[in-house]
Amino acid sequence: MGGGKWKGMMDAKPRDLAVFDKLPRTKAEAELVSYKPPKFLWNGIAYTSYSGNKPLAHGLGYQRSAVSLPVGTELHYSFEWSSTDSLHIQVALAPNHPVEGKAIRYAIRINDGTEQIVNYATEGRSEEWKENVLRNQAIRTTVHAPNKNGKLNIYIKALDEGVVIDQVKAW
């Protein structure tokens, strides 16, 4: 353009920074981690029933189906379970800082089992906070021992303001 008027105007490797070097070609020595898909996956809005105030959907989340839970509201997700092994529940929440205090918690249980309280608050701009924002989910996993096969219910109750459930997965 313009008879080479702009030639040499910009350097391909400014200030000789290493970030502009070509990457060396390497081979992976270990196999890639295999992905095990969940047996059950629900978007936040796919709850079976609720108790307390009605959860609100705002079009947030991976499938635009996340729900925000008012404090004290409990969601129920039902499914058929045919294993005697432990049950892993992964709750993916919208990354959020606590509205009040230093905690943003929810309680989770299976049927009449022991309730587990999970706090997913992060500090300022910590590495976990940055990863949560990049992924657009704060992920917490709990392990439960269902005492029976057949129909099970997952109960998730908001203990603090600002709990937004995006997805619930079970293995």
DRENGUVO-537832 format. One record per atom (N, C-alpha, C): x, y, z; residue in one letter. Coordinates in steps of 0.02 Angstrom, whole numbers, plus 32768, in hexadecimal, padded with zeros to 4 digits. Layout:
# DRENGUVO-537832
XYZA;...
***
This chain:
# DRENGUVO-537832
802A7FC58000M;800080008000M;802C803E8000M;8019806B7FD7G;803B80AB7FD5G;808580A47FC4G;809780717F9AG;80DD80687F86G;810A80557FC0G;80F180317FF2G;811A801B8029G;8122804F8060G;80F6807F805FK;80F980B6808FK;80FB809E80D8K;80D6806780E8W;80D18050812EW;81028018813EW;812A8003810EK;81597FCC8118K;818B7FDD8150K;81937FAF817FG;81C17FBA81B7G;81A57FE681EEG;81667FF981E9M;81468023821CM;813D7FFE825EM;812C7FBD825AM;81207F958296M;81517F5A8297M;81677F4A82D2D;81947F1282DCD;816C7ED382EDD;81807E9A82D0A;815E7E5B82DEA;816F7E3F8323A;81A47E598341K;81B97E428384K;81CF7E8083ACK;819E7EA883C3P;81B07EE783E5P;81DA7EDC8424P;820C7F04842CR;82397F048466R;82587EC08472R;82597E95843FD;82777E538442D;825C7E2A847DD;821A7E2F848BL;81FB7E0B84C2L;81F27DC184B0L;81FD7D9684E2A;81F87D4D84D8A;81B27D3784C7A;81817D5E84D9V;813B7D4C84CCV;812E7D468480V;81587D668457F;814F7D64840FF;81777D2D83EDF;819E7D058414D;81C47CCD83F8D;81947C9683E1D;81AB7C6E83B0K;81837C35839BK;81877C0083D1K;81507BDC83DBL;814E7BA7840DL;81717B6983F3L;81977B488420P;81B77B0A840AP;81837AD38401P;818F7AA883D2R;81617A7183C4R;81707A3883F5R;813D7A23841BT;814779ED844CT;811379B78442T;8120797D845FK;80F17945845DK;80D8793784A3K;8099792784A9A;807D791684EAA;809878D284FFA;80AE78CD853EE;80C9788E8557E;809478648579E;806078838594A;802A785E85B5A;7FEB7866858CA;7FBE78368596E;7F7E783A8573E;7F547873858FE;7F29788E8565L;7EFC78C3857BL;7ECB78A885AEL;7EB578D285DBV;7E8478BE860DV;7E4278B185EAV;7E24787985F8S;7DE4786985D8S;7DAB788B85FES;7D7A78A085D9Y;7D4078C185F5Y;7D0A788E8602Y;7CF1788B863FK;7CBB785E8650K;7C7B78878656K;7C4E78808626P;7C1178A88628P;7BE678958664P;7BC178C48680P;7B9678B486B9P;7B5C788786A4P;7B44786086D4K;7B09783586C6K;7ACA786086C2K;7AC9789686EAF;7A8F78C386EBF;7AA8790A86E8F;7A85793486C3L;7A96797B86BEL;7A5579A386BBL;7A4F79D386E7W;7A1579FF86E7W;7A2E7A4786E3W;7A0B7A6F86BBN;7A167AB786BFN;79F17AD086FCN;7A057B098716G;79E77B228754G;799B7B248752G;797F7B38871AI;79367B418715I;79107AFE8710I;79347AC68707A;79137A8586FDA;79047A62873FA;78F97A878775Y;78E97A6887B5Y;78A47A4787B2Y;789B7A1487DCT;785C79F087DFT;78287A188806T;783E7A33883FS;78127A5E8868S;783E7A8A8894S;781F7AB688B8Y;78437AE388E6Y;78197AEF8924Y;783B7B058958S;78177B1C8994S;78347B6089A7S;78097B8B89BEG;781E7BD089CCG;78067BFE8994G;782C7C348988N;781B7C638953N;782E7C46890FN;78097C5988DCK;78167C3F8898K;785A7C58887FK;78847C298867P;78C57C3C884BP;78BB7C67880CP;78EA7C9487FFL;78E47CC187C6L;79167CAE8790L;79007CAD8752A;792B7CA08718A;79367CE286F3A;79767CF086E3H;79867D3086C2H;79A77D26867FH;79AA7CE88665G;79CB7CDB8625G;7A177CD7862CG;7A307CCA8669L;7A787CC38674L;7A8C7C7A866EL;7ACD7C6C866CG;7AE77C29866EG;7AF87C0D8629G;7B157BD18629Y;7B2B7BB085EBY;7AF17BA685BAY;7AB77B9285D3Q;7A7D7B8585A9Q;7A487BBB85B2Q;7A5B7BF385D0R;7A2D7C2B85E0R;79F37C12860AR;7A037BE38638S;79CF7BC68663S;79E37BC486ACS;7A0E7BF286C1A;7A217BF68707A;79E97C168730A;79E57C058770V;79B27C22879CV;79D47C3F87DAV;79BB7C7987F0S;79D47C96882ES;79A37C838866S;79C07C6F889EL;79977C5788D6L;79937C8B890DL;79587C9E8921P;79527CC8895CP;79687CA0899AP;79807CC289CDV;79967CA08A0AV;795E7C758A25V;796F7C368A36G;793E7C088A53G;79187BDF8A20G;791E7BF089E0T;78FC7BCA89ACT;79227B8A899ET;78FE7B538993E;791D7B128987E;79037AF58946E;79317ADF891BL;791F7ABF88DBL;79247A7388E3L;78FA7A4F88BEH;78FB7A0688C0H;790579ED8878H;793679C0886FY;794279A0882FY;79397955883BY;790F79338813S;790178EC881CS;792078C387E4S;7935788587F5F;7952785887C3F;7952781187DEF;795C77E187B1E;795F779B87C3E;79A8778687C9E;79BB77688801W;79FF7753880FW;7A007708881AW;7A2E76E587F7S;7A2F769C87FCS;7A7376818811S;7A9776A78838S;7ADA7691884ES;7ADF76968899S;7B0B766D88B6T;7B16767188FET;7B54769B890ET;7B7676B288DAD;7BB176DB88E3D;7B9F772088FDD;7BD37745890FS;7BC7778A8924S;7BB077B388E8S;7B8F77E888F7L;7B72781488C5L;7B96785788C8L;7BB4786B8890H;7BD678AB888CH;7BA878DE886CH;7B9D7915888EI;7B72794B8874I;7B9E79888868I;7B9E79A1882BQ;7BC379DD881BQ;7B917A15880DQ;7B967A4B8833V;7B6B7A85882AV;7B957ABC880AV;7B7E7AD487D0A;7B9F7B0B87AEA;7B767B4A87BAA;7B957B7B87D9L;7B727BB987ECL;7B8F7BF487C6L;7B687C2987C0A;7B837C6687A3A;7BB77C8387D3A;7BF37C9587BAP;7C257CB187E7P;7C0B7CF18805P;7C0F7CF78846N;7BF17D2F8869N;7C197D3D88A8N;7C1B7D7A88BDH;7C377D8B88FEH;7BFE7D8F8931H;7C0C7D848970P;7BD77D8889A3P;7BB57DCC89A3P;7B737DCB89ABV;7B4D7E0989AFV;7B567E2889F3V;7B527DFF8A27E;7B5B7E158A6CE;7B8E7DE78A8DE;7BBB7E048AB5G;7BEB7DDB8ADAG;7C217DC08AACG;7C3C7D868AC0K;7C737D688A9AK;7C637D238A7FK;7C237D108A7FA;7C117CCD8A68A;7BD87CD08A36A;7BDA7CA18A08I;7BA27C9689DAI;7B997C4A89D9I;7B657C3389FCR;7B5E7BEC8A0BR;7B1C7BCF89F2R;7B1F7B8D89E7Y;7AE27B6789DBY;7AE97B258A00Y;7AB07B068A0EA;7AAF7AC48A2FA;7A957A9289FCA;7AB37A5689FDI;7A9F7A2289CDI;7A9979E089F2I;7A6679B989DER;7A5C797789FCR;7A38794B89CAR;7A3C790989D6I;7A1878D889AEI;79E278B989DBI;79A378BB89C5N;796A78A189ECN;796E78BB8A34N;796E788D8A65D;797278A28AABD;79B9789D8AC7D;79EA789C8A9AG;7A3078958AAFG;7A4A78D38AD3G;7A8978CF8AE5T;7AAB79058B08T;7AB379418ADAT;7AA4797B8AF4E;7AAB79B98ACFE;7AF479D08ACFE;7B0D79E28A95Q;7B5179FC8A90Q;7B4C7A468A7EQ;7B717A708AA2I;7B707AB78A95I;7BAF7AC98A6DI;7BA57AEB8A34V;7BDC7AFC8A07V;7BE07B488A02V;7C1C7B628A0DN;7C2A7BAA8A06N;7C557BB289C8N;7C3E7BD98996Y;7C657BE1895AY;7C7E7C288950Y;7C857C4C8987A;7CA07C908984A;7CEA7C8E8972A;7D017CBF894DT;7D477CC6893CT;7D5F7D0B8953T;7D9F7D12895BE;7DBC7D528971E;7DD07D7D8936E;7DB87DBA8934G;7DCD7DEC8903G;7DD87DD188BEG;7E157DDB88A5R;7E277DC48863R;7E577D888867R;7E467D588890S;7E6E7D1C8899S;7E707CF38858S;7E9D7CC28855E;7EA17C97881BE;7E607C718810E;7E417C5A8847E;7E027C368840E;7DCC7C648823E;7DCA7CA2883AW;7D997CD2881FW;7DA37CDB87D4W;7DE27CE387C0K;7DF17CEE8779K;7DDB7CB2874FK;7DEA7C758767E;7DD67C398743E;7D8A7C338740E;7D687C438776N;7D1E7C428777N;7D017C718743N;7D1C7CAD873FV;7D037CDF8710V;7D107CC986C8V;7D4D7CB086BBL;7D5D7C988677L;7D307C5E8663L;7D217C328691R;7CF67BF78683R;7CAC7C0B8687R;7C9D7C4286A7N;7C597C5A86B3N;7C327C2B86E1N;7C567C07870CQ;7C377BDA873DQ;7C667BD18778Q;7C497BD287B3A;7C6D7BBD87F0A;7C557B7687FEA;7C837B4787FFI;7C707B008803I;7C827AE48848I;7C517AC28867R;7C5D7AA088A6R;7C407A5988A0R;7C657A2888BBT;7C5179E288B8T;7C4A79C788FET;7C1479A3890BT;7C097982894BT;7BFE7938893DT;7C0F790F896FV;7C0778C68969V;7BD378B0899DV;7BA478888986H;7B6D787089B0H;7B69782589ADH;7B4E780889E2A;7B4377BF89E4A;7AF877B289E8A;7AD977AA89ADP;7A91779C89AFP;7A84775989D0P;7A51775789FBN;7A44771A8A20N;7A1476EB89FCN;7A0476FA89BEK;79D776CE8998K;79DF76DA894EK;79C776AB8927N;79C376B288DEN;797D76CC88CEN;797376DE8890G;793176F5887BG;792E77408877G;78F5775B8886K;78EB77A3887FK;790F77C988B7K;793877F888A3L;795C782288D2L;794C786B88C3L;7952789488F6N;794878DD88EFN;798579018908N;799A793288E1I;79D0795F88F7I;79AD799E890FI;79BF79B5894BY;79A379F28967Y;79DB7A25896EY;79D27A608951I;7A037A958955I;79E07AD38970I;79F97AEC89A9K;79D97B2689CAK;7A0B7B5F89D0K;79F67B9C89BDA;7A207BD889C3A;7A227BEE8A0BA;7A5F7BF58A26L;7A677C0C8A6BL;7A7A7C568A6EL;7A937C718A37D;7AA67CB78A32D;7A8A7CD589F2D;7A877D1789F0E;7A707D3A89B4E;7AA37D34897CE;7A8C7D2D893EG;7AB97D2D8904G;7AC97CE988E8G;7AA77CB388FFV;7AB37C7088E4V;7A8E7C6A88A1V;7AB37C5D886BV;7A977C548828V;7AAE7C12880EV;7A807BE38806I;7A907B9F87EFI;7A8A7B9B87A3I;7AC27B898783D;7AC37B82873BD;7AB47B3A8726D;7ADC7B0A8741Q;7AD27AC4872FQ;7ADF7A97876BQ;7ABE7A5D876BV;7AC97A2A879EV;7AD879E98778V;7B1079C8878AK;7B25798B8769K;7B2D7954879DK;7B1F7916878AA;7B2478DE87B8A;7B4878A48796A;7B75788287BCW;7B99784687A6W;7B8C780F87D7W;
***
